[in-house]
Amino acid sequence: MDIIGLIIAGIIIGLLGKFFAPGNRDNIPLWLTIVCGIGGVLIGYYLAAALGVDATPGIDWTRWIISIIVAAVLVMIAASVTARRGRTI
């Protein structure tokens, strides 16, 4: 996958991961969502290869689903790390 395809796929997968991630995930910026999406695509492809998912001549739905799940997990991790805690007085 070339770098432009990776960035475009990262944007789409990051937004899908943010949509499917449960909980309060609106507190992370868009650039972090895109980074999580790019990470989700990279990790998802390597994870699918490790699980033995074969490349097909068409659309690899299994790889994309794994990438969305990984991106959703990364968005949840990013949301919990960057969460703004309320100040108690």
C-alpha positions in Angstrom: 0.0 0.0 0.0 1.5 3.4 -0.9 1.6 6.3 1.4 -1.3 8.2 -0.2 -3.5 5.1 0.0 -2.5 4.6 3.6 -3.4 8.2 4.6 -6.8 8.0 2.8 -7.5 4.6 4.4 -6.3 5.9 7.7 -8.8 8.8 7.6 -11.7 6.6 6.7 -10.8 3.8 9.1 -10.1 6.3 11.9 -13.5 7.9 11.5 -15.2 4.5 11.4 -13.2 3.4 14.5 -14.3 6.6 16.3 -17.9 5.9 15.3 -17.8 2.3 16.5 -15.8 2.9 19.7 -18.1 2.9 22.7 -18.0 5.6 25.4 -17.0 9.2 25.4 -14.6 9.6 22.5 -15.4 13.2 21.4 -12.6 14.6 23.4 -9.8 13.5 21.1 -8.7 15.8 18.2 -9.2 14.9 14.6 -5.5 14.5 13.9 -5.3 11.9 16.7 -8.2 10.1 15.2 -6.4 10.0 11.8 -3.2 8.7 13.5 -5.3 6.0 15.2 -6.8 5.1 11.8 -3.4 4.8 10.1 -2.2 2.7 13.0 -5.3 0.6 12.8 -4.7 0.0 9.1 -1.1 -1.0 9.6 -1.7 -3.2 12.7 -4.9 -4.6 11.1 -3.1 -5.7 8.0 -0.2 -7.3 9.9 -2.7 -8.9 12.4 -4.7 -10.3 9.5 -1.6 -11.8 7.9 -0.6 -13.3 11.2 -4.0 -14.9 11.5 -3.6 -16.4 8.1 -6.1 -14.3 6.1 -5.2 -14.7 2.5 -5.1 -11.8 0.1 -7.9 -12.0 -2.5 -8.1 -10.3 -5.9 -11.1 -8.3 -4.7 -11.8 -6.4 -1.6 -10.4 -8.0 1.5 -13.4 -7.5 3.8 -11.8 -9.5 6.6 -8.7 -7.2 6.6 -10.9 -4.1 6.6 -13.0 -5.4 9.5 -9.9 -6.2 11.5 -8.5 -2.7 10.7 -11.7 -1.1 11.9 -11.7 -3.1 15.2 -8.1 -2.2 15.8 -8.7 1.5 15.0 -11.7 1.5 17.4 -9.5 0.0 20.2 -6.8 2.6 19.4 -9.4 5.4 19.5 -10.6 4.1 22.9 -7.1 4.0 24.2 -6.4 7.6 22.9 -9.6 8.8 24.5 -8.7 7.4 27.9 -5.2 8.7 27.7 -6.2 12.2 26.7 -9.3 12.4 28.8 -9.8 15.6 30.6 -10.5 14.9 34.2 -12.8 17.3 36.0 -11.2 19.3 38.9 -12.7 18.6 42.2 -12.5 21.4 44.8 
